Amino acid sequence: MKPSKRNYRATFILDNRGNSDSIETIIEGVKKDIVAVQGDVTAVENIGKKDFVRVTDKKLTGATYVHVNFSAPSDGPSQLKERLRLNHSVYRTFVQSV
């Protein structure tokens, strides 16, 4: 039996400091991680670079924000966060159900 999928909207803050990869390459890697957790990417919106309201690292005062809409099983967001935890190009991840 195929599990039902839910719709999600994820916001990623991407950090490419000290990394030769472009933002588009990092986004493609995140999309591959979503597919790896049985997700289907429906839309990607690159918001662009924004400054942080609260700076936690003085060396990083702003970063690129990306919204990704996708559908995945109910355990997909937790699996995605675990996969991205080791990816140093993804600074923060926020996933909400839509």
C-alpha positions, 0 to 999 in steps of 0.5 A: 500500500502506497502511503499518502503524501502531504504538501509542505513548504520548506524555507532554507537559509543557504550559506555558501561561504568558503564553498565553491558551489553556486546557490543553484548547485546547492538548491539542486542538492536540496532537491535531490535530498527531498526526492531521496525521502520519497518527496516530489518537488512542485515549486522552487522560489529563490528569495535572494539574500537577506540580512538577519534580524538577529545575528548569531554569528558576526561573520554571517550577517545575512544569507540566501533564502529559498522556498521549496514546495513539495509533497512527501509522506508524513515522516518526510520532513523529519527525514529531510531535516536529518539528511540536511543536518550534515550539509554545511551549505544549509544554515537553517531549515524550516518545514511547515505543512500547507 
